[in-house]
Amino acid sequence: MAQIDKLLRLLQTQGGSDLHLLAGLPPKLRLHGHLEVVNHPVMTNLVTMEWLSEMCTPRLWNRFMEHKDLDFAYSLEGVARFRCNFFNHQNGLGGIFRIIPTEIKGIDQLKLKPVLLEFARLTSGLVLVTGPTGSGKSTTLAAIIDYINTNYRKHIITIEDPVEFTHRNKKSVIVHREVGADAESFASALRAATRQDPDVVLIGEMRDPETIGMAISAAEMGVLVFGTLHTNNAAKTVDRIIEVFPADQQQQVRTQLAQSLKGVVSQLLCRTVDGKGRVACNEILIATTGLANTIREGSVSKIVSIIEGGRGVGMQLMDDALLEHLKAGRISPEEAHLKAQDKKTFEQFVKRGEMN
């Protein structure tokens, strides 16, 4: 048993999300959004190296020594799987370990809007789930993929680095491919996927023009493509996709994206009032004729108005979601104000809380 396993078990039993292991510091757990120090001696660099190397095959450890950075998945039988990142820093080595729950929760269990399942019912197009690192994008996507797997006979290919949630075949056939182990890159895996008769492709991260361009092309070809970006709202997501391309290609990309984009779900996790958990807040954009024209014309600032006008079909701004959770008593006024884009909307609730 690797020495780190005891701390990974502690992470799971405490209901945490991440373990931080850094030379020069004691280990820390992220519990409901906050880092808490573990009652453990400070990690020396020698001990950190020993603990990290125990988790790896010789091939993986040699890759880390060569590139000074490493991503992979680690399974602890009877506990969970973990997404691991090793790195070098000023005081030596370090590692961050994120727990990947063994149970794939549904949209209802995650308390997400049922309208998200409309994206699972599509037969083609591009759907993006966005948000900062640690905002639960993978969990939301896993719920959508599980719904497809449960209800439809599809061929689903996931491309991730590393593979996080592992789905067992239900009605669908699911193939998991890991960048580094099963493919050289996201782009090469996606290129291969388009020749493998897929109905659905999940791309764990769209980080370069080649991958983004191929995702849009696959969606145009009749594949339902899900992808992630590290953007905070729908308007910034569209901007990011366009701006990653050279100026002379951007008008063509706008035209393609206008045709293929079916929706954007931006997500944040907010700490609950009792401090014992977190709740997801989502901005939801659903494709309309107006959206296609807006993207084609480069008038991305109009997306906010499109969402406001689409509330009747399930669209919502991030501030709408925050306000709903606040009024339901799930999050505090301070948390809502911290995460809000329009701070003024929430100032009255903060002041009211201070008066009470």
C-alpha positions as a Markdown table, in Angstrom:
| # | Residue | x | y | z |
|---|---|---|---|---|
| 1 | Met | 0.0 | 0.0 | 0.0 |
| 2 | Ala | 1.3 | 3.4 | -0.9 |
| 3 | Gln | 1.9 | 5.7 | 2.0 |
| 4 | Ile | -0.3 | 8.4 | 0.6 |
| 5 | Asp | -3.3 | 6.0 | 0.6 |
| 6 | Lys | -4.1 | 6.9 | 4.2 |
| 7 | Leu | -4.5 | 10.5 | 3.4 |
| 8 | Leu | -6.6 | 9.7 | 0.3 |
| 9 | Arg | -8.9 | 7.6 | 2.5 |
| 10 | Leu | -9.1 | 10.6 | 4.9 |
| 11 | Leu | -10.1 | 12.8 | 2.0 |
| 12 | Gln | -12.9 | 10.5 | 1.1 |
| 13 | Thr | -14.2 | 10.0 | 4.6 |
| 14 | Gln | -14.1 | 13.8 | 5.3 |
| 15 | Gly | -16.1 | 14.5 | 2.1 |
| 16 | Gly | -13.3 | 16.6 | 0.7 |
| 17 | Ser | -12.5 | 17.3 | -3.0 |
| 18 | Asp | -8.7 | 17.6 | -3.1 |
| 19 | Leu | -5.5 | 16.6 | -1.3 |
| 20 | His | -2.6 | 19.1 | -1.5 |
| 21 | Leu | 0.9 | 17.6 | -0.9 |
| 22 | Leu | 3.8 | 20.1 | -1.1 |
| 23 | Ala | 7.4 | 19.8 | 0.1 |
| 24 | Gly | 7.9 | 22.2 | 2.9 |
| 25 | Leu | 4.3 | 22.2 | 4.1 |
| 26 | Pro | 2.0 | 19.8 | 6.0 |
| 27 | Pro | -0.6 | 18.1 | 3.8 |
| 28 | Lys | -3.9 | 20.0 | 3.3 |
| 29 | Leu | -7.4 | 18.9 | 2.4 |
| 30 | Arg | -9.9 | 21.0 | 0.5 |
| 31 | Leu | -13.2 | 20.6 | 2.4 |
| 32 | His | -16.3 | 22.3 | 0.9 |
| 33 | Gly | -14.1 | 24.9 | -0.9 |
| 34 | His | -11.7 | 25.7 | 2.0 |
| 35 | Leu | -8.2 | 24.3 | 2.6 |
| 36 | Glu | -7.7 | 22.7 | 6.0 |
| 37 | Val | -4.4 | 21.5 | 7.4 |
| 38 | Val | -4.0 | 17.8 | 8.2 |
| 39 | Asn | -2.5 | 16.8 | 11.6 |
| 40 | His | 0.7 | 15.5 | 10.0 |
| 41 | Pro | 4.3 | 16.5 | 10.0 |
| 42 | Val | 5.7 | 18.9 | 7.4 |
| 43 | Met | 6.5 | 17.0 | 4.2 |
| 44 | Thr | 10.2 | 17.1 | 3.4 |
| 45 | Asn | 11.2 | 17.0 | -0.3 |
| 46 | Leu | 12.7 | 13.5 | 0.2 |
| 47 | Val | 9.5 | 12.1 | 1.8 |
| 48 | Thr | 7.3 | 13.8 | -0.9 |
| 49 | Met | 9.4 | 12.2 | -3.6 |
| 50 | Glu | 9.1 | 8.8 | -2.0 |
| 51 | Trp | 5.3 | 9.1 | -1.6 |
| 52 | Leu | 4.8 | 10.3 | -5.2 |
| 53 | Ser | 7.1 | 7.7 | -6.7 |
| 54 | Glu | 5.2 | 4.9 | -5.0 |
| 55 | Met | 2.0 | 5.8 | -6.9 |
| 56 | Cys | 3.7 | 5.5 | -10.3 |
| 57 | Thr | 4.8 | 2.9 | -12.7 |
| 58 | Pro | 8.5 | 3.3 | -13.7 |
| 59 | Arg | 7.3 | 4.7 | -17.1 |
| 60 | Leu | 5.1 | 7.4 | -15.5 |
| 61 | Trp | 7.8 | 8.4 | -13.0 |
| 62 | Asn | 10.4 | 8.7 | -15.8 |
| 63 | Arg | 8.0 | 10.9 | -17.8 |
| 64 | Phe | 7.6 | 13.1 | -14.7 |
| 65 | Met | 11.3 | 13.3 | -14.2 |
| 66 | Glu | 11.7 | 14.3 | -17.9 |
| 67 | His | 8.9 | 16.8 | -18.2 |
| 68 | Lys | 8.6 | 18.1 | -14.6 |
| 69 | Asp | 4.8 | 17.7 | -14.8 |
| 70 | Leu | 2.5 | 14.7 | -14.9 |
| 71 | Asp | -1.2 | 14.0 | -15.0 |
| 72 | Phe | -2.7 | 10.6 | -14.5 |
| 73 | Ala | -5.5 | 8.7 | -12.7 |
| 74 | Tyr | -4.9 | 6.6 | -9.6 |
| 75 | Ser | -7.4 | 4.0 | -8.2 |
| 76 | Leu | -7.7 | 3.1 | -4.6 |
| 77 | Glu | -9.8 | -0.1 | -4.4 |
| 78 | Gly | -12.9 | 0.3 | -2.2 |
| 79 | Val | -12.4 | 4.1 | -1.9 |
| 80 | Ala | -12.4 | 6.0 | -5.2 |
| 81 | Arg | -10.3 | 7.1 | -8.2 |
| 82 | Phe | -8.2 | 10.2 | -8.1 |
| 83 | Arg | -7.0 | 12.7 | -10.7 |
| 84 | Cys | -3.4 | 13.3 | -9.9 |
| 85 | Asn | -1.1 | 16.1 | -10.9 |
| 86 | Phe | 2.6 | 16.1 | -10.0 |
| 87 | Phe | 4.8 | 19.2 | -10.4 |
| 88 | Asn | 8.0 | 20.9 | -9.4 |
| 89 | His | 7.9 | 24.1 | -7.3 |
| 90 | Gln | 10.4 | 26.4 | -5.5 |
| 91 | Asn | 10.8 | 24.1 | -2.5 |
| 92 | Gly | 10.8 | 20.8 | -4.3 |
| 93 | Leu | 8.1 | 18.4 | -5.5 |
| 94 | Gly | 4.3 | 18.6 | -5.1 |
| 95 | Gly | 1.1 | 16.9 | -6.0 |
| 96 | Ile | -2.6 | 17.7 | -6.1 |
| 97 | Phe | -5.1 | 14.8 | -5.9 |
| 98 | Arg | -8.7 | 15.3 | -6.8 |
| 99 | Ile | -11.3 | 12.7 | -5.9 |
| 100 | Ile | -13.4 | 11.2 | -8.7 |
| 101 | Pro | -16.6 | 9.8 | -7.1 |
| 102 | Thr | -17.3 | 6.2 | -8.0 |
| 103 | Glu | -21.0 | 6.9 | -8.2 |
| 104 | Ile | -22.2 | 8.9 | -11.2 |
| 105 | Lys | -25.0 | 11.2 | -9.9 |
| 106 | Gly | -27.9 | 12.2 | -12.1 |
| 107 | Ile | -29.0 | 15.7 | -12.9 |
| 108 | Asp | -31.7 | 15.5 | -10.2 |
| 109 | Gln | -29.3 | 14.3 | -7.5 |
| 110 | Leu | -26.9 | 17.2 | -8.4 |
| 111 | Lys | -29.9 | 19.6 | -8.1 |
| 112 | Leu | -29.2 | 20.9 | -11.6 |
| 113 | Lys | -31.9 | 22.3 | -13.9 |
| 114 | Pro | -33.8 | 19.6 | -15.8 |
| 115 | Val | -33.4 | 21.6 | -19.0 |
| 116 | Leu | -29.8 | 20.4 | -19.1 |
| 117 | Leu | -31.2 | 17.0 | -20.2 |
| 118 | Glu | -32.4 | 18.6 | -23.4 |
| 119 | Phe | -28.8 | 18.7 | -24.5 |
| 120 | Ala | -28.6 | 14.9 | -24.0 |
| 121 | Arg | -31.5 | 14.5 | -26.4 |
| 122 | Leu | -29.8 | 16.3 | -29.2 |
| 123 | Thr | -28.5 | 14.2 | -32.2 |
| 124 | Ser | -25.8 | 16.6 | -33.3 |
| 125 | Gly | -24.1 | 20.0 | -32.5 |
| 126 | Leu | -21.7 | 21.4 | -30.0 |
| 127 | Val | -22.5 | 21.8 | -26.3 |
| 128 | Leu | -19.9 | 23.5 | -24.0 |
| 129 | Val | -19.7 | 23.2 | -20.2 |
| 130 | Thr | -17.5 | 25.9 | -18.8 |
| 131 | Gly | -16.2 | 27.3 | -15.6 |
| 132 | Pro | -13.0 | 27.5 | -13.5 |
| 133 | Thr | -11.0 | 24.5 | -12.4 |
| 134 | Gly | -12.8 | 22.7 | -9.6 |
| 135 | Ser | -16.3 | 23.9 | -10.6 |
| 136 | Gly | -17.7 | 20.5 | -11.2 |
| 137 | Lys | -17.7 | 20.5 | -15.0 |
| 138 | Ser | -16.7 | 16.9 | -15.2 |
| 139 | Thr | -19.5 | 15.9 | -12.8 |
| 140 | Thr | -22.1 | 17.7 | -14.8 |
| 141 | Leu | -20.9 | 16.2 | -18.0 |
| 142 | Ala | -20.8 | 12.7 | -16.5 |
| 143 | Ala | -24.5 | 13.1 | -15.5 |
| 144 | Ile | -25.4 | 14.1 | -19.1 |
| 145 | Ile | -23.4 | 11.2 | -20.6 |
| 146 | Asp | -25.0 | 8.8 | -18.1 |
| 147 | Tyr | -28.5 | 9.9 | -19.1 |
| 148 | Ile | -27.6 | 9.2 | -22.8 |
| 149 | Asn | -26.1 | 5.8 | -21.8 |
| 150 | Thr | -29.2 | 4.9 | -19.9 |
| 151 | Asn | -31.8 | 6.0 | -22.4 |
| 152 | Tyr | -30.3 | 5.7 | -25.9 |
| 153 | Arg | -28.4 | 3.2 | -28.1 |
| 154 | Lys | -25.4 | 5.4 | -29.0 |
| 155 | His | -21.7 | 5.0 | -29.6 |
| 156 | Ile | -20.0 | 7.4 | -27.1 |
| 157 | Ile | -16.3 | 8.2 | -27.2 |
| 158 | Thr | -14.7 | 10.2 | -24.3 |
| 159 | Ile | -11.3 | 11.8 | -24.7 |
| 160 | Glu | -9.7 | 12.9 | -21.4 |
| 161 | Asp | -6.5 | 13.7 | -19.7 |
| 162 | Pro | -6.7 | 11.6 | -17.5 |
| 163 | Val | -10.0 | 9.6 | -17.8 |
| 164 | Glu | -12.1 | 10.7 | -14.8 |
| 165 | Phe | -15.6 | 9.1 | -14.5 |
| 166 | Thr | -15.7 | 5.6 | -16.0 |
| 167 | His | -19.1 | 4.5 | -17.4 |
| 168 | Arg | -20.2 | 1.0 | -17.7 |
| 169 | Asn | -22.1 | 0.1 | -20.8 |
| 170 | Lys | -25.9 | 0.3 | -20.4 |
| 171 | Lys | -27.9 | 0.9 | -23.6 |
| 172 | Ser | -24.9 | 2.7 | -25.2 |
| 173 | Val | -21.4 | 1.5 | -26.0 |
| 174 | Ile | -18.8 | 3.8 | -24.3 |
| 175 | Val | -15.1 | 3.9 | -25.3 |
| 176 | His | -12.8 | 5.9 | -22.9 |
| 177 | Arg | -9.5 | 7.2 | -24.4 |
| 178 | Glu | -6.8 | 8.8 | -22.3 |
| 179 | Val | -4.4 | 11.3 | -23.8 |
| 180 | Gly | -0.9 | 10.2 | -23.3 |
| 181 | Ala | -1.8 | 6.5 | -22.8 |
| 182 | Asp | -4.2 | 5.9 | -25.7 |
| 183 | Ala | -3.6 | 8.9 | -27.9 |
| 184 | Glu | -0.8 | 11.4 | -28.4 |
| 185 | Ser | -3.1 | 14.5 | -28.0 |
| 186 | Phe | -6.7 | 15.7 | -27.8 |
| 187 | Ala | -6.5 | 16.6 | -31.5 |
| 188 | Ser | -5.2 | 13.3 | -32.7 |
| 189 | Ala | -7.8 | 11.4 | -30.6 |
| 190 | Leu | -10.6 | 13.6 | -31.9 |
| 191 | Arg | -9.3 | 13.1 | -35.5 |
| 192 | Ala | -9.4 | 9.4 | -35.0 |
| 193 | Ala | -12.8 | 9.5 | -33.3 |
| 194 | Thr | -14.5 | 11.1 | -36.4 |
| 195 | Arg | -13.5 | 7.9 | -38.3 |
| 196 | Gln | -14.9 | 5.6 | -35.6 |
| 197 | Asp | -18.6 | 6.0 | -36.3 |
| 198 | Pro | -19.4 | 8.0 | -33.1 |
| 199 | Asp | -22.8 | 9.4 | -32.1 |
| 200 | Val | -21.4 | 11.3 | -29.1 |
| 201 | Val | -17.9 | 12.6 | -28.4 |
| 202 | Leu | -16.8 | 14.1 | -25.1 |
| 203 | Ile | -13.6 | 16.2 | -25.2 |
| 204 | Gly | -12.2 | 16.7 | -21.7 |
| 205 | Glu | -10.5 | 20.0 | -22.6 |
| 206 | Met | -10.6 | 22.2 | -25.7 |
| 207 | Arg | -7.3 | 24.1 | -25.3 |
| 208 | Asp | -5.9 | 24.8 | -28.8 |
| 209 | Pro | -7.1 | 25.9 | -32.2 |
| 210 | Glu | -6.7 | 22.5 | -33.8 |
| 211 | Thr | -8.9 | 20.7 | -31.2 |
| 212 | Ile | -11.5 | 23.5 | -31.2 |
| 213 | Gly | -11.7 | 23.5 | -35.0 |
| 214 | Met | -12.0 | 19.8 | -35.2 |
| 215 | Ala | -14.8 | 19.8 | -32.5 |
| 216 | Ile | -16.8 | 22.3 | -34.5 |
| 217 | Ser | -16.3 | 20.4 | -37.7 |
| 218 | Ala | -17.4 | 17.1 | -36.0 |
| 219 | Ala | -20.5 | 18.8 | -34.8 |
| 220 | Glu | -21.2 | 20.1 | -38.3 |
| 221 | Met | -20.8 | 16.5 | -39.6 |
| 222 | Gly | -23.6 | 15.2 | -37.4 |
| 223 | Val | -21.9 | 14.2 | -34.2 |
| 224 | Leu | -23.1 | 15.4 | -30.8 |
| 225 | Val | -19.9 | 16.9 | -29.2 |
| 226 | Phe | -19.5 | 17.9 | -25.6 |
| 227 | Gly | -16.5 | 20.0 | -24.5 |
| 228 | Thr | -15.2 | 22.1 | -21.7 |
| 229 | Leu | -13.5 | 25.5 | -21.5 |
| 230 | His | -12.3 | 27.6 | -18.5 |
| 231 | Thr | -14.6 | 30.5 | -19.1 |
| 232 | Asn | -17.1 | 32.0 | -16.7 |
| 233 | Asn | -20.1 | 32.8 | -18.9 |
| 234 | Ala | -21.6 | 32.2 | -22.3 |
| 235 | Ala | -20.5 | 35.5 | -23.9 |
| 236 | Lys | -16.8 | 35.0 | -22.8 |
| 237 | Thr | -17.0 | 31.4 | -24.1 |
| 238 | Val | -18.0 | 32.4 | -27.6 |
| 239 | Asp | -15.3 | 35.1 | -27.5 |
| 240 | Arg | -12.7 | 32.6 | -26.4 |
| 241 | Ile | -13.5 | 30.2 | -29.2 |
| 242 | Ile | -13.3 | 32.9 | -31.9 |
| 243 | Glu | -10.2 | 34.6 | -30.5 |
| 244 | Val | -8.1 | 31.5 | -30.4 |
| 245 | Phe | -8.0 | 31.5 | -34.2 |
| 246 | Pro | -5.9 | 33.9 | -36.3 |
| 247 | Ala | -7.7 | 37.1 | -37.5 |
| 248 | Asp | -8.0 | 35.9 | -41.1 |
| 249 | Gln | -9.9 | 32.7 | -40.0 |
| 250 | Gln | -12.3 | 34.3 | -37.4 |
| 251 | Gln | -15.2 | 35.1 | -39.7 |
| 252 | Gln | -15.2 | 31.5 | -41.0 |
| 253 | Val | -15.2 | 30.2 | -37.5 |
| 254 | Arg | -18.1 | 32.5 | -36.5 |
| 255 | Thr | -20.1 | 31.1 | -39.4 |
| 256 | Gln | -19.3 | 27.5 | -38.4 |
| 257 | Leu | -19.9 | 28.1 | -34.7 |
| 258 | Ala | -23.2 | 29.9 | -35.4 |
| 259 | Gln | -24.4 | 26.8 | -37.1 |
| 260 | Ser | -23.1 | 24.2 | -34.7 |
| 261 | Leu | -23.3 | 25.7 | -31.2 |
| 262 | Lys | -26.4 | 24.3 | -29.4 |
| 263 | Gly | -25.7 | 25.5 | -25.9 |
| 264 | Val | -23.4 | 26.7 | -23.2 |
| 265 | Val | -23.6 | 25.8 | -19.5 |
| 266 | Ser | -21.3 | 27.9 | -17.3 |
| 267 | Gln | -20.9 | 26.6 | -13.8 |
| 268 | Leu | -19.7 | 27.8 | -10.4 |
| 269 | Leu | -19.7 | 26.0 | -7.0 |
| 270 | Cys | -20.9 | 28.0 | -4.1 |
| 271 | Arg | -20.4 | 27.1 | -0.4 |
| 272 | Thr | -23.7 | 26.3 | 1.4 |
| 273 | Val | -24.9 | 28.3 | 4.3 |
| 274 | Asp | -24.1 | 25.5 | 6.8 |
| 275 | Gly | -20.6 | 25.2 | 5.4 |
| 276 | Lys | -21.0 | 21.5 | 5.0 |
| 277 | Gly | -21.3 | 21.3 | 1.2 |
| 278 | Arg | -21.4 | 23.2 | -2.1 |
| 279 | Val | -24.1 | 23.8 | -4.6 |
| 280 | Ala | -23.8 | 24.3 | -8.3 |
| 281 | Cys | -24.9 | 27.6 | -10.0 |
| 282 | Asn | -25.4 | 27.6 | -13.7 |
| 283 | Glu | -25.7 | 30.1 | -16.5 |
| 284 | Ile | -27.6 | 28.4 | -19.3 |
| 285 | Leu | -27.7 | 29.5 | -23.0 |
| 286 | Ile | -29.7 | 27.5 | -25.5 |
| 287 | Ala | -29.3 | 27.9 | -29.2 |
| 288 | Thr | -31.9 | 30.1 | -31.0 |
| 289 | Thr | -32.1 | 31.7 | -34.5 |
| 290 | Gly | -31.2 | 34.9 | -32.7 |
| 291 | Leu | -28.1 | 33.4 | -31.2 |
| 292 | Ala | -26.9 | 32.1 | -34.5 |
| 293 | Asn | -27.3 | 35.6 | -36.1 |
| 294 | Thr | -25.5 | 37.2 | -33.1 |
| 295 | Ile | -22.5 | 34.9 | -33.4 |
| 296 | Arg | -22.3 | 35.3 | -37.1 |
| 297 | Glu | -22.4 | 39.1 | -36.8 |
| 298 | Gly | -19.8 | 39.2 | -34.0 |
| 299 | Ser | -22.3 | 40.9 | -31.6 |
| 300 | Val | -21.4 | 38.7 | -28.6 |
| 301 | Ser | -22.6 | 41.4 | -26.2 |
| 302 | Lys | -26.2 | 40.6 | -27.2 |
| 303 | Ile | -25.9 | 37.2 | -25.6 |
| 304 | Val | -27.0 | 38.5 | -22.2 |
| 305 | Ser | -30.2 | 39.8 | -23.8 |
| 306 | Ile | -30.8 | 36.5 | -25.5 |
| 307 | Ile | -30.6 | 34.7 | -22.2 |
| 308 | Glu | -32.9 | 37.2 | -20.5 |
| 309 | Gly | -35.4 | 36.8 | -23.3 |
| 310 | Gly | -35.2 | 33.0 | -23.1 |
| 311 | Arg | -36.0 | 32.5 | -19.5 |
| 312 | Gly | -39.3 | 30.9 | -20.5 |
| 313 | Val | -37.5 | 28.0 | -22.2 |
| 314 | Gly | -35.0 | 27.4 | -19.4 |
| 315 | Met | -32.2 | 29.9 | -20.0 |
| 316 | Gln | -30.8 | 31.8 | -17.1 |
| 317 | Leu | -27.9 | 34.2 | -16.2 |
| 318 | Met | -25.5 | 33.2 | -13.5 |
| 319 | Asp | -26.9 | 36.0 | -11.3 |
| 320 | Asp | -30.4 | 34.5 | -11.7 |
| 321 | Ala | -29.1 | 31.2 | -10.4 |
| 322 | Leu | -27.3 | 32.9 | -7.5 |
| 323 | Leu | -30.4 | 34.8 | -6.6 |
| 324 | Glu | -32.5 | 31.7 | -6.6 |
| 325 | His | -30.2 | 29.8 | -4.3 |
| 326 | Leu | -29.9 | 32.9 | -2.0 |
| 327 | Lys | -33.7 | 33.2 | -1.7 |
| 328 | Ala | -34.0 | 29.5 | -1.1 |
| 329 | Gly | -31.6 | 29.8 | 1.8 |
| 330 | Arg | -29.0 | 27.6 | 0.3 |
| 331 | Ile | -26.2 | 30.1 | 0.1 |
| 332 | Ser | -25.3 | 33.2 | 2.1 |
| 333 | Pro | -25.7 | 36.8 | 0.9 |
| 334 | Glu | -21.9 | 37.2 | 1.2 |
| 335 | Glu | -21.3 | 34.1 | -1.0 |
| 336 | Ala | -23.8 | 35.3 | -3.6 |
| 337 | His | -22.2 | 38.8 | -3.7 |
| 338 | Leu | -18.7 | 37.3 | -4.0 |
| 339 | Lys | -19.7 | 35.2 | -7.1 |
| 340 | Ala | -22.1 | 37.6 | -8.7 |
| 341 | Gln | -21.3 | 39.5 | -11.9 |
| 342 | Asp | -23.6 | 42.4 | -11.0 |
| 343 | Lys | -22.6 | 43.1 | -7.4 |
| 344 | Lys | -25.2 | 45.8 | -6.9 |
| 345 | Thr | -28.0 | 43.3 | -7.2 |
| 346 | Phe | -26.8 | 41.5 | -4.1 |
| 347 | Glu | -25.6 | 44.5 | -1.9 |
| 348 | Gln | -29.1 | 44.9 | -0.4 |
| 349 | Phe | -29.0 | 41.3 | 0.9 |
| 350 | Val | -25.5 | 41.7 | 2.4 |
| 351 | Lys | -26.6 | 44.9 | 4.2 |
| 352 | Arg | -29.8 | 43.3 | 5.4 |
| 353 | Gly | -27.7 | 40.4 | 6.8 |
| 354 | Glu | -25.4 | 42.9 | 8.6 |
| 355 | Met | -28.4 | 44.6 | 10.1 |
| 356 | Asn | -29.7 | 41.3 | 11.4 |
